[in-house]
Each structure stands twice: as structure tokens, then as C-alpha cells.
Amino acid sequence: MRNTPAKRSATAGKPISSSHETSPSVPVFWPMILAERLAEKGVDLYVRNLEFLGEELKIDTQLRPKLATPSKVRLDLRVMELRDYGEQSGIPALVNAPFAGHTAMIADYHKGQSLVETLMANGIQHVALTDWKSATDDMKDLEIDDYLAAMVVAIDDLGGKVNLIGLCQGGWVAAMLAARFPEKVNKLVLAGAPIDTDAGNGPIKRMAQTYPISFYRELVELGGGLMRGRYMLQGWKSMHPEEHYFKNYVDLYEHIDEPAYVAKEEDFESWYENPIDLPGRWYLEVITQIFKENRLAKGKFVGLGRRLDLRSIVCPTYLLAGAADDITTPEQVLDASKCIGTSPGLIEKKTVPGGHIGLFMGSRTLKDDWPAIAAWIKK
């Protein structure tokens, strides 16, 4: 509302006082008064709060995942880009990143904290990485077979034989390929991979077996035929709500003036807060056949036209589990040794401290454990 002539005359000619005698009802003076009062209370706290709010806004709305190590796109397929690192020599190591709601940045996270970088630094000259694409509406009816076929194309383009490293969900796909085409896999690494999904008693197992398939169908229908990444993200966060809805904010606020901490936080959140969508049919096949019915471990899963028998896997195999992993419990990984045909003397098993994500991007595991795996692959 505009001031009336009477109101204007009531204040006309009065000096602006530094002691805040100016009426706060005059909007033009509010910013000056606010700034002066904040200065009295401590401008450092005000600036810190502004920095924190600006960083949160950046994390929530602006950051997007990006790989840490320079690479080139070797193949651009409908469902993934195959990325190439290093020299084209020897049997390549193909890292199959999880197609489970997040991007392949999990394998190439941050300079000095990257599985791809660690493998190359420890003598693996040629590394390739599956960078899975977010499913679009026209991909809603793709099946597990479509993704297995893409892996076969990738392996053939790499020369027809690879050292296959499967991370989490990428691990059971790697096991399927090693069973279906044992001649294509020189050595097999399964890290945090749920092979025997009946083993252990983790929350993922309980959720898959407790909720009826109609629950998952409804989620897919809600997503227009896709399993939306944002639905899965909320589910993961609900497993540890105190960490994702409280502790993360406190930690960021406490370290807001530390550039190295903020840079790492930005890298992590750019990956974690930007999930990808999955084909609805693929997702329902996974829930039903892999997690509810455990067909792969039981030798009943049919992939690319044949029943897959894990006893067909006879190559040297390395099983890596996290002691505190509540996504893929250690038993689900390590019990693969009971299912595959590799002789016990050619199976390596190791359980390391930490949880699920730490297996692939944790600085301690990358420093202490993956160099030995790289040496095992080379040997």
C-alpha cells in the first residue's frame, strides 16, 4: 500500500539514526537494519549459514554424476555406453557396474578414490566399464535377456575374452555370463554380489520375500511402466533415515569451510541423489526370479535361451564381501563358492570391514584390498 500524504509528512525531514530509530515499517530500510543487527550478533555465523544453504541448494538441484577418470566411449548401445580406459593390450578387465538405480560413477567415483584408477595403478593396463543408461519410456518392456545380450556384444568387441569384475547387481549378471559363456571369462570377481539370495538375513532379502509381487507391480505402474530411480532412492534412505535426513546435513554444516570435504561431498551427492530409472519388466523379473525364487543359485534361471547352471563356471573366482554390508550380506556373496564349479583351490574369499558402497568406493578398501585383487587377476 502506498503511503498517504499524512504519513509521508510524519517522517519527512527526520535523519536516519544508526541506533535503529528508523521505523521498521519503511520497507526500503529493512535490509540495512537487518545487516547491521546481524553484524552485532556475529556476521561469521550469518555467512556460514548462507554458505551452507547455498551448498545444499547446489547439491539438491545442480549437481550431476560424472566419471573421475578420462575415458572414451568404445560402444554406444541402446542400454549402455561401454567406456574404455588405458592401453589396448592383454586381456581387458571389464568392470560391470550395478544397474540398480545409480550410475557407473560407483566404479570411478573420485580421483584418488576410484576402482578403475586403482586397477590401472596396480598393473591392469586395459580397463573397460559398463555405463548403464537410464531407461526411457520406450524401454519399459526390456528384459534381463536384453541386458545380457548387451554384455555379450561388449565382451566380443573387447576381443571375446575378459577378466570380468561384477559389482553388486553387476555381479549376478557377471555370474550369468560366466555360466552361459564360460569361454568368454578368464577370471571372475564378484564383489558385494547377491548370488545366493536365500542366504543371510538382510533387509533386502526380507523386503523381497515379505512384500507381495503386487506391491512391486504397483510401483512400476505408478512409474508409467518404469521403476523410477527416485522411488528406490527413498527406499534406500528409509533403511538409514537418521543418516540421510539428519546426520548428512549436520556433517556438511560442520565442514562447510573445508573445500576438500565439500568437494568430496559434492561428488558423492551428485552420484547418490541422481538415480536412474529401470525397465519395469526387467525389474519385476529380478524381484521374482532372482530375489523371491532364487532361480540363479538353484540352477533354474533361463538366460539367452538356456538354463544356467553355475557349476559351468570353472574359471578362477574371487569373492569379496563387506562385513557390515546390509544390502548384500556376506553370506549371499560367499555362498557362491557352494554353487559354482570352480575347484576350491581356485576360489579366493575375503570379507573386509565396512558396508556395501565401501566395497567399491571406500578409500580403505581401495587402498588395502583391491591392489591384491588386481595382482590376483594379473597372476
Helices and strands as residue ranges (DSSP letters): H 5-11, G 27-29, H 30-61, E 72-76, E 80-86, E 93-96, G 104-107, H 115-121, E 126-132, G 137-139, H 144-157, E 162-167, H 169-180, G 182-184, E 185-191, H 203-210, H 213-222, E 226-227, H 229-239, H 241-242, I 243-247, H 248-254, H 259-272, E 278-279, H 280-285, I 286-292, H 295-298, E 302-303, E 306-307, G 310-312, E 317-322, H 330-334, G 335-338, G 344-346, E 347-352, H 358-361, H 363-368, H 370-378
